[in-house]
Amino acid sequence: MDRLGLVAKNPEHKGRTTLRGPSFFESKVDEEDSESEEQENENFSFEESVEDVEAEDESIPSQLNILPSIPSDDALRKYSFKLKHNEAGNILTVHHTVTEDGQLLRIQIAACCFNDQSNKLVVIDKRGSIFVFDFVSKRYWRLSIRMPKARLIRPSPLHRNDYIVGNKLGQIYTIDVDNSIVSTCSEVGTGAIDELSWSSNDVQDTRKWTTLMRFGSEAVLVNLKTLRVSHQLEFDESRYTLKFAGFLPNSDQFFTCFTNDSLHVWSSHSLGTLRSAQPIRARDRRLRLLPAGKSMPEITLRGPNDSDVEDELAFECRDHDFADGLLLSYCFTPDGNKLCLSALDGYLLMLSTASFDLEKMYRLTDFILKKMAFLPQPKERILFGITARNQAVMLDLAHTDQKLIVQRSKAASLSLSRDGKLLSVISKCGEVNVWSTCRLFNALQAQTNCLIKLKSSFKQLTPLPTCTVSGCMNQEVRHLLKPDRLKAMLKEYGCYPEKYRFLIWTSLLELPCNGSQFQSLIKLGTPANVRNHGRNLKIRNDSQRRGVIKVWACLSQWCKVIAYADFMPHLIYPFVKQLPKNGLVSFEVVLTLILNHFHLWFEFHPLPPSNYLAMCENLLQRSDDKLCKYYKSLGVSSKDYAWSLLSNAFAEVLEEQQWLILWDNIVTEPPFFPIFLVVAYNLVQREVLLRLPDHRTIVEFFHDQNPVDICQLISKARKLAAKCDATLHPKRFIPRFTPIPKGVYPKFLNYPSEWIEQQEEQSDKIQKSQQDIDARIRNLELEEVRMMERLENGLKQEEHTRRVKEMEELYAHTIQREEERLVCQRKLLVTYQMEVRRRKSEVITKLQESEQRRKVIEMEKDIDQLMHTIERERRRHNQEMQLAEDEIHNQEMDLLAQRYYNECEGAPLAHKYYDKIQKLCQERDHLQKNLRRMTMEKAQPTDSSQLMQSPLLAIESSIAEIVRELSDIISTDRSGT
């Protein structure tokens, strides 16, 4: 699957519409209680006049095709009805009948549904008339509006009395059945609405009003409250299209199914794919992995004794398009945990809605389901469905052998009420049948209990024994199966009971069931002729083919001539087919027939039995001389019209049931009875045979199945046997019936033994010749093998030489290419080396520059440290100078005070402190020299420090300023002094 797009779409809303108009018809239902109750108790019928039908057929211009019918001032009249009480469970039948041109015309029902409370049924016919049936008040009424071309109807989840109606034109309405008005209406598509669903999970916002509608292969999401299309589902794959679409129960997710049988789950919020599944592939994988001893549950609708001819003729292949995939329909269980799918090839699949994994499978052997619905209780057990043959059925999935046919024909669709108590089935004949599911379930249980009791009553403690290898029937059974009683039974019913047919054959033919002798014949093996012919038998069933070969081999060991009779497989096959698991009975039946009925068949072997066929020809000539002359004129012999019937025991010209009835009479009648049957078959088919043009057509006629009345054929044969002249009667030549004795198989000698001996001698000679030829062929084959080996060895050697040469040339070319590649690699290596050297020099240059930058940075760091050191020294000196100044000032003050005192006392201070002042000047001079030397050392120019000239000049200026400050200090000291 490629993509499923959701496209937003908001068409113009049509608005709220309430239509009321003139009266088009009035119900003519009699309001008399006695008459209405008498009529409605059995069958609802709504009668209308011719004028009403003509008015209904008129069209009123309306954009949404809604036809009003009753004036607004007329109140809705309600009529009473009664429910039927019967054991079948059909409580109500609704149909709409009108009168047109003096004839009754039934209008088909288009759709119906129950409300959420399961107490009302709303029915719409194909002319748009709407009827509401209230099961609580037992009254019904007709709405004043009509909805032509209605396709489906569902109860609205918004309001209790509202219903949603979709028609074939893609229009959708919301109608109020109590007030008979249309609340909202809109056109959401262009095709017929096939599906309508919404989520039952309460979610917030407007999501709870979202519903999903499908129109064929298209689908849209619609706001149920406003009937506006919110999103349109588009699928871009042309190989397969949309087939189903619907919301999952108890969820806001919806799923889609396509014609390739793939399921996809979508979110209504994000509109994205959540998961996908392939149920058909999962089923096939489960079937492949199914263990050999385990089988799936099977459901068979038709009983073992039911005839399926009428059903097969009524089956319509055109209803099923295999190009649309195998999935046919779906339904959910009431709790929403399981999804049930019906397949076109007869399977019922149960999937989990949580993971879409396949959980259960059921095989529908003889039917398929087009519509389905689960009963709420018992949980996931009772399933209602509509089959492809339009039957409404009730299936018990817990006990697959329990089923009930609710309606045998013409069922079109079904719906269950919410509580599961009522079932409505719309029929193709135009009516709706309402069934009580409680009564149906009780009927199913009663039917099951009845069958159990019948089986238990018919069950015998000592069942009637059949022919087995270990023994034969007892005397009590032989007494019960007396030939006179059996002949009377055959005369009364025309055939024996199917269940006891072969038991009766065993009794009539008095089979001894010689098991040990039969095992001895099996141990002798299969003759070569039988084994060779057995490989060419055209029997599809392998077990039946092996059964035919086994019986033929035992008969051949018993009598040699049978191994050379090519017609024996055709004679044995019908009996083996009917008794596939009992080779002993098949063997003894054929052996008894050879000893009695077919006694004269092998006297002229390998030619056809001339004497036996001559009796048939004589009887036919006596009975119908004209037919014999016609045979002779076309060259048709008794081998064509008699032996072709006898050699296969009439199996080619009769169907299976007819063949069984015929042989019921053959084993009951004397051994000569098959001769009269051959003559009777020709006489019964006389008119057909006389109109066949040539010999080939007549021969083909006796090898094909042709319509024939088997009872007429047997009756004709009996009449011929009763009226046959004694001179022509076959009983003169065919002995009376002689059963096989107990414990031994008598020899059969009525065949040309000399021919058999010659045939065996000839076969031995042919076998020896064949062995010689085989030996020579083997020798020639061995010689051919040796020659082929020599030739093959020579060819191998030549091929080896050629391939060695090719390999040498290939290696030489490879070496040359490798050398050229090495030269190129060397050139590339030189180029890479040059590039490496260049890059290395660049790297070295960059490293040197980086080292220089590192040194400059370190020098800058040293200068910064020196500057910081000088600054600290300067500050220290400033502090010391300040302290010195303070000290000098103090000294000056002391000197002034001293001079004052001295002046007052005697000598001047300058003479007194002269030595100290000189010492202080020397220290000043020494400090100035040191500063000059430091300034000169820092001021020496170098090539490597030219970049740092500006910072050094600043340092020099700082030092000069310090020197000036010191000079000022000294001059101040001198002046003070």
ChimeraX attribute file (.defattr): number of C-alpha atoms within 10 A of each C-alpha:
attribute: neighborCount
match mode: 1-to-1
recipient: residues
	/A:1	13
	/A:2	7
	/A:3	10
	/A:4	18
	/A:5	14
	/A:6	17
	/A:7	13
	/A:8	12
	/A:9	14
	/A:10	13
	/A:11	12
	/A:12	10
	/A:13	14
	/A:14	15
	/A:15	12
	/A:16	12
	/A:17	14
	/A:18	13
	/A:19	15
	/A:20	18
	/A:21	13
	/A:22	12
	/A:23	15
	/A:24	18
	/A:25	18
	/A:26	14
	/A:27	12
	/A:28	10
	/A:29	13
	/A:30	13
	/A:31	12
	/A:32	8
	/A:33	12
	/A:34	9
	/A:35	11
	/A:36	18
	/A:37	17
	/A:38	12
	/A:39	15
	/A:40	19
	/A:41	16
	/A:42	17
	/A:43	15
	/A:44	20
	/A:45	18
	/A:46	16
	/A:47	19
	/A:48	19
	/A:49	16
	/A:50	16
	/A:51	13
	/A:52	18
	/A:53	16
	/A:54	12
	/A:55	13
	/A:56	20
	/A:57	11
	/A:58	10
	/A:59	10
	/A:60	11
	/A:61	9
	/A:62	8
	/A:63	9
	/A:64	16
	/A:65	16
	/A:66	19
	/A:67	24
	/A:68	23
	/A:69	21
	/A:70	22
	/A:71	14
	/A:72	15
	/A:73	7
	/A:74	9
	/A:75	11
	/A:76	15
	/A:77	11
	/A:78	15
	/A:79	17
	/A:80	16
	/A:81	24
	/A:82	19
	/A:83	16
	/A:84	16
	/A:85	12
	/A:86	9
	/A:87	12
	/A:88	13
	/A:89	22
	/A:90	22
	/A:91	20
	/A:92	21
	/A:93	21
	/A:94	21
	/A:95	21
	/A:96	21
	/A:97	18
	/A:98	18
	/A:99	17
	/A:100	15
	/A:101	8
	/A:102	9
	/A:103	9
	/A:104	12
	/A:105	13
	/A:106	17
	/A:107	18
	/A:108	20
	/A:109	25
	/A:110	25
	/A:111	24
	/A:112	24
	/A:113	23
	/A:114	24
	/A:115	19
	/A:116	16
	/A:117	11
	/A:118	18
	/A:119	18
	/A:120	21
	/A:121	19
	/A:122	22
	/A:123	23
	/A:124	26
	/A:125	24
	/A:126	18
	/A:127	18
	/A:128	22
	/A:129	23
	/A:130	23
	/A:131	20
	/A:132	21
	/A:133	22
	/A:134	17
	/A:135	15
	/A:136	9
	/A:137	11
	/A:138	15
	/A:139	16
	/A:140	18
	/A:141	18
	/A:142	22
	/A:143	21
	/A:144	29
	/A:145	23
	/A:146	24
	/A:147	23
	/A:148	22
	/A:149	19
	/A:150	26
	/A:151	24
	/A:152	22
	/A:153	23
	/A:154	20
	/A:155	20
	/A:156	20
	/A:157	19
	/A:158	12
	/A:159	9
	/A:160	14
	/A:161	17
	/A:162	23
	/A:163	23
	/A:164	21
	/A:165	23
	/A:166	27
	/A:167	23
	/A:168	18
	/A:169	20
	/A:170	21
	/A:171	23
	/A:172	23
	/A:173	23
	/A:174	27
	/A:175	24
	/A:176	19
	/A:177	21
	/A:178	13
	/A:179	14
	/A:180	23
	/A:181	19
	/A:182	21
	/A:183	18
	/A:184	21
	/A:185	25
	/A:186	23
	/A:187	21
	/A:188	24
	/A:189	20
	/A:190	11
	/A:191	16
	/A:192	19
	/A:193	25
	/A:194	20
	/A:195	17
	/A:196	20
	/A:197	18
	/A:198	26
	/A:199	23
	/A:200	14
	/A:201	14
	/A:202	12
	/A:203	12
	/A:204	8
	/A:205	7
	/A:206	10
	/A:207	17
	/A:208	19
	/A:209	20
	/A:210	23
	/A:211	22
	/A:212	24
	/A:213	26
	/A:214	24
	/A:215	23
	/A:216	15
	/A:217	18
	/A:218	20
	/A:219	28
	/A:220	24
	/A:221	26
	/A:222	22
	/A:223	18
	/A:224	22
	/A:225	16
	/A:226	17
	/A:227	26
	/A:228	22
	/A:229	25
	/A:230	17
	/A:231	19
	/A:232	21
	/A:233	18
	/A:234	17
	/A:235	19
	/A:236	12
	/A:237	12
	/A:238	6
	/A:239	8
	/A:240	17
	/A:241	19
	/A:242	24
	/A:243	23
	/A:244	24
	/A:245	26
	/A:246	21
	/A:247	24
	/A:248	23
	/A:249	22
	/A:250	14
	/A:251	16
	/A:252	20
	/A:253	20
	/A:254	23
	/A:255	19
	/A:256	19
	/A:257	20
	/A:258	20
	/A:259	20
	/A:260	19
	/A:261	22
	/A:262	19
	/A:263	18
	/A:264	19
	/A:265	23
	/A:266	20
	/A:267	16
	/A:268	18
	/A:269	9
	/A:270	8
	/A:271	17
	/A:272	13
	/A:273	16
	/A:274	13
	/A:275	13
	/A:276	16
	/A:277	18
	/A:278	16
	/A:279	21
	/A:280	20
	/A:281	12
	/A:282	14
	/A:283	18
	/A:284	11
	/A:285	11
	/A:286	14
	/A:287	13
	/A:288	10
	/A:289	9
	/A:290	12
	/A:291	9
	/A:292	7
	/A:293	5
	/A:294	7
	/A:295	11
	/A:296	11
	/A:297	15
	/A:298	18
	/A:299	23
	/A:300	15
	/A:301	21
	/A:302	13
	/A:303	8
	/A:304	7
	/A:305	7
	/A:306	8
	/A:307	10
	/A:308	12
	/A:309	8
	/A:310	8
	/A:311	10
	/A:312	10
	/A:313	8
	/A:314	12
	/A:315	12
	/A:316	11
	/A:317	8
	/A:318	7
	/A:319	8
	/A:320	14
	/A:321	11
	/A:322	13
	/A:323	9
	/A:324	16
	/A:325	18
	/A:326	20
	/A:327	26
	/A:328	22
	/A:329	17
	/A:330	19
	/A:331	17
	/A:332	21
	/A:333	20
	/A:334	18
	/A:335	11
	/A:336	15
	/A:337	16
	/A:338	22
	/A:339	21
	/A:340	23
	/A:341	24
	/A:342	23
	/A:343	22
	/A:344	21
	/A:345	16
	/A:346	16
	/A:347	22
	/A:348	23
	/A:349	22
	/A:350	24
	/A:351	20
	/A:352	16
	/A:353	19
	/A:354	11
	/A:355	10
	/A:356	19
	/A:357	16
	/A:358	21
	/A:359	12
	/A:360	15
	/A:361	19
	/A:362	18
	/A:363	20
	/A:364	21
	/A:365	14
	/A:366	13
	/A:367	20
	/A:368	22
	/A:369	26
	/A:370	21
	/A:371	22
	/A:372	24
	/A:373	22
	/A:374	23
	/A:375	23
	/A:376	19
	/A:377	12
	/A:378	10
	/A:379	11
	/A:380	20
	/A:381	16
	/A:382	19
	/A:383	19
	/A:384	25
	/A:385	25
	/A:386	27
	/A:387	21
	/A:388	21
	/A:389	20
	/A:390	22
	/A:391	21
	/A:392	27
	/A:393	20
	/A:394	25
	/A:395	21
	/A:396	19
	/A:397	17
	/A:398	12
	/A:399	14
	/A:400	17
	/A:401	15
	/A:402	18
	/A:403	24
	/A:404	21
	/A:405	17
	/A:406	21
	/A:407	17
	/A:408	13
	/A:409	16
	/A:410	17
	/A:411	25
	/A:412	21
	/A:413	22
	/A:414	23
	/A:415	22
	/A:416	23
	/A:417	21
	/A:418	17
	/A:419	14
	/A:420	18
	/A:421	18
	/A:422	23
	/A:423	25
	/A:424	23
	/A:425	24
	/A:426	25
	/A:427	23
	/A:428	16
	/A:429	15
	/A:430	19
	/A:431	23
	/A:432	27
	/A:433	19
	/A:434	22
	/A:435	22
	/A:436	18
	/A:437	21
	/A:438	14
	/A:439	18
	/A:440	21
	/A:441	17
	/A:442	14
	/A:443	16
	/A:444	20
	/A:445	15
	/A:446	12
	/A:447	15
	/A:448	17
	/A:449	12
	/A:450	12
	/A:451	13
	/A:452	12
	/A:453	12
	/A:454	11
	/A:455	11
	/A:456	10
	/A:457	9
	/A:458	10
	/A:459	10
	/A:460	9
	/A:461	6
	/A:462	6
	/A:463	8
	/A:464	13
	/A:465	12
	/A:466	19
	/A:467	21
	/A:468	16
	/A:469	18
	/A:470	9
	/A:471	14
	/A:472	19
	/A:473	19
	/A:474	10
	/A:475	9
	/A:476	9
	/A:477	15
	/A:478	15
	/A:479	11
	/A:480	11
	/A:481	18
	/A:482	13
	/A:483	16
	/A:484	10
	/A:485	12
	/A:486	18
	/A:487	19
	/A:488	11
	/A:489	14
	/A:490	17
	/A:491	12
	/A:492	10
	/A:493	10
	/A:494	18
	/A:495	21
	/A:496	21
	/A:497	14
	/A:498	13
	/A:499	8
	/A:500	12
	/A:501	15
	/A:502	19
	/A:503	19
	/A:504	24
	/A:505	20
	/A:506	23
	/A:507	24
	/A:508	19
	/A:509	19
	/A:510	20
	/A:511	22
	/A:512	23
	/A:513	26
	/A:514	23
	/A:515	18
	/A:516	14
	/A:517	14
	/A:518	22
	/A:519	13
	/A:520	12
	/A:521	19
	/A:522	16
	/A:523	11
	/A:524	11
	/A:525	14
	/A:526	22
	/A:527	15
	/A:528	11
	/A:529	15
	/A:530	20
	/A:531	16
	/A:532	11
	/A:533	14
	/A:534	20
	/A:535	10
	/A:536	8
	/A:537	14
	/A:538	9
	/A:539	13
	/A:540	8
	/A:541	10
	/A:542	10
	/A:543	14
	/A:544	19
	/A:545	20
	/A:546	16
	/A:547	24
	/A:548	28
	/A:549	23
	/A:550	23
	/A:551	28
	/A:552	27
	/A:553	27
	/A:554	25
	/A:555	24
	/A:556	22
	/A:557	20
	/A:558	18
	/A:559	16
	/A:560	19
	/A:561	24
	/A:562	20
	/A:563	22
	/A:564	16
	/A:565	17
	/A:566	14
	/A:567	13
	/A:568	19
	/A:569	21
	/A:570	17
	/A:571	19
	/A:572	22
	/A:573	24
	/A:574	22
	/A:575	21
	/A:576	26
	/A:577	16
	/A:578	14
	/A:579	16
	/A:580	18
	/A:581	13
	/A:582	15
	/A:583	19
	/A:584	21
	/A:585	28
	/A:586	23
	/A:587	23
	/A:588	23
	/A:589	20
	/A:590	21
	/A:591	24
	/A:592	21
	/A:593	17
	/A:594	16
	/A:595	21
	/A:596	20
	/A:597	23
	/A:598	20
	/A:599	22
	/A:600	21
	/A:601	22
	/A:602	22
	/A:603	19
	/A:604	15
	/A:605	20
	/A:606	16
	/A:607	10
	/A:608	17
	/A:609	18
	/A:610	18
	/A:611	14
	/A:612	23
	/A:613	22
	/A:614	14
	/A:615	19
	/A:616	24
	/A:617	21
	/A:618	17
	/A:619	24
	/A:620	23
	/A:621	15
	/A:622	14
	/A:623	16
	/A:624	15
	/A:625	13
	/A:626	14
	/A:627	18
	/A:628	18
	/A:629	13
	/A:630	13
	/A:631	20
	/A:632	13
	/A:633	11
	/A:634	13
	/A:635	13
	/A:636	18
	/A:637	16
	/A:638	22
	/A:639	18
	/A:640	19
	/A:641	24
	/A:642	23
	/A:643	22
	/A:644	21
	/A:645	21
	/A:646	21
	/A:647	21
	/A:648	19
	/A:649	21
	/A:650	27
	/A:651	22
	/A:652	20
	/A:653	21
	/A:654	20
	/A:655	14
	/A:656	13
	/A:657	11
	/A:658	18
	/A:659	17
	/A:660	21
	/A:661	19
	/A:662	22
	/A:663	16
	/A:664	22
	/A:665	20
	/A:666	18
	/A:667	20
	/A:668	18
	/A:669	15
	/A:670	16
	/A:671	22
	/A:672	24
	/A:673	21
	/A:674	24
	/A:675	23
	/A:676	25
	/A:677	26
	/A:678	24
	/A:679	25
	/A:680	25
	/A:681	24
	/A:682	20
	/A:683	19
	/A:684	17
	/A:685	14
	/A:686	14
	/A:687	11
	/A:688	12
	/A:689	18
	/A:690	13
	/A:691	9
	/A:692	12
	/A:693	10
	/A:694	13
	/A:695	17
	/A:696	13
	/A:697	11
	/A:698	20
	/A:699	16
	/A:700	13
	/A:701	18
	/A:702	21
	/A:703	18
	/A:704	12
	/A:705	14
	/A:706	13
	/A:707	10
	/A:708	15
	/A:709	12
	/A:710	18
	/A:711	14
	/A:712	13
	/A:713	22
	/A:714	21
	/A:715	15
	/A:716	19
	/A:717	22
	/A:718	18
	/A:719	13
	/A:720	20
	/A:721	20
	/A:722	10
	/A:723	9
	/A:724	16
	/A:725	12
	/A:726	9
	/A:727	8
	/A:728	14
	/A:729	20
	/A:730	21
	/A:731	15
	/A:732	11
	/A:733	14
	/A:734	17
	/A:735	15
	/A:736	13
	/A:737	16
	/A:738	13
	/A:739	16
	/A:740	21
	/A:741	13
	/A:742	12
	/A:743	13
	/A:744	13
	/A:745	16
	/A:746	12
	/A:747	9
	/A:748	15
	/A:749	14
	/A:750	15
	/A:751	20
	/A:752	14
	/A:753	14
	/A:754	9
	/A:755	14
	/A:756	17
	/A:757	13
	/A:758	11
	/A:759	14
	/A:760	14
	/A:761	12
	/A:762	12
	/A:763	15
	/A:764	12
	/A:765	12
	/A:766	12
	/A:767	14
	/A:768	12
	/A:769	12
	/A:770	13
	/A:771	12
	/A:772	12
	/A:773	12
	/A:774	13
	/A:775	12
	/A:776	12
	/A:777	12
	/A:778	12
	/A:779	12
	/A:780	12
	/A:781	12
	/A:782	12
	/A:783	12
	/A:784	12
	/A:785	13
	/A:786	12
	/A:787	12
	/A:788	13
	/A:789	13
	/A:790	12
	/A:791	12
	/A:792	14
	/A:793	13
	/A:794	12
	/A:795	13
	/A:796	13
	/A:797	12
	/A:798	12
	/A:799	13
	/A:800	13
	/A:801	12
	/A:802	12
	/A:803	12
	/A:804	12
	/A:805	12
	/A:806	12
	/A:807	12
	/A:808	12
	/A:809	12
	/A:810	12
	/A:811	12
	/A:812	12
	/A:813	12
	/A:814	12
	/A:815	12
	/A:816	12
	/A:817	12
	/A:818	12
	/A:819	12
	/A:820	12
	/A:821	12
	/A:822	12
	/A:823	12
	/A:824	11
	/A:825	12
	/A:826	12
	/A:827	12
	/A:828	12
	/A:829	12
	/A:830	11
	/A:831	11
	/A:832	12
	/A:833	12
	/A:834	12
	/A:835	12
	/A:836	12
	/A:837	11
	/A:838	12
	/A:839	12
	/A:840	12
	/A:841	12
	/A:842	12
	/A:843	12
	/A:844	12
	/A:845	12
	/A:846	12
	/A:847	12
	/A:848	12
	/A:849	12
	/A:850	12
	/A:851	12
	/A:852	13
	/A:853	12
	/A:854	12
	/A:855	12
	/A:856	16
	/A:857	12
	/A:858	12
	/A:859	14
	/A:860	14
	/A:861	12
	/A:862	12
	/A:863	16
	/A:864	13
	/A:865	12
	/A:866	13
	/A:867	16
	/A:868	12
	/A:869	12
	/A:870	15
	/A:871	15
	/A:872	12
	/A:873	12
	/A:874	16
	/A:875	12
	/A:876	12
	/A:877	15
	/A:878	16
	/A:879	12
	/A:880	13
	/A:881	17
	/A:882	12
	/A:883	12
	/A:884	15
	/A:885	17
	/A:886	12
	/A:887	13
	/A:888	16
	/A:889	14
	/A:890	12
	/A:891	14
	/A:892	16
	/A:893	12
	/A:894	12
	/A:895	18
	/A:896	14
	/A:897	12
	/A:898	16
	/A:899	19
	/A:900	14
	/A:901	13
	/A:902	14
	/A:903	13
	/A:904	10
	/A:905	10
	/A:906	10
	/A:907	12
	/A:908	16
	/A:909	16
	/A:910	12
	/A:911	8
	/A:912	10
	/A:913	12
	/A:914	11
	/A:915	10
	/A:916	10
	/A:917	13
	/A:918	12
	/A:919	11
	/A:920	14
	/A:921	15
	/A:922	12
	/A:923	11
	/A:924	15
	/A:925	14
	/A:926	11
	/A:927	13
	/A:928	17
	/A:929	12
	/A:930	11
	/A:931	15
	/A:932	14
	/A:933	11
	/A:934	13
	/A:935	18
	/A:936	12
	/A:937	9
	/A:938	12
	/A:939	14
	/A:940	9
	/A:941	12
	/A:942	10
	/A:943	6
	/A:944	9
	/A:945	12
	/A:946	10
	/A:947	10
	/A:948	14
	/A:949	13
	/A:950	9
	/A:951	14
	/A:952	19
	/A:953	13
	/A:954	11
	/A:955	20
	/A:956	17
	/A:957	13
	/A:958	17
	/A:959	19
	/A:960	15
	/A:961	12
	/A:962	17
	/A:963	16
	/A:964	13
	/A:965	14
	/A:966	18
	/A:967	15
	/A:968	12
	/A:969	16
	/A:970	16
	/A:971	13
	/A:972	12
	/A:973	16
	/A:974	13
	/A:975	8
	/A:976	10
	/A:977	12
